[in-house]
C-alpha cells in the first residue's frame, strides 16, 4: 500500500502527468485499498 501511495502521489503531483497515468494510479490505489479492507476484515 505504501509503495503504491508514494508512486501515485509522485504521478498526481507532477506537472506533466498525463490523464492516462492519473487514471491508472487512481485505479491501483482503489484496488490496494479494497485489498487492505479485506485483510482487516479477516483479522477480526
PyMOL commands that set and color helices and strands:
alter all, ss='L'
color gray80, all
select helices_A, chain A and resi 2-13+19-43
alter helices_A, ss='H'
color red, helices_A
deselect
rebuild
show_as cartoon
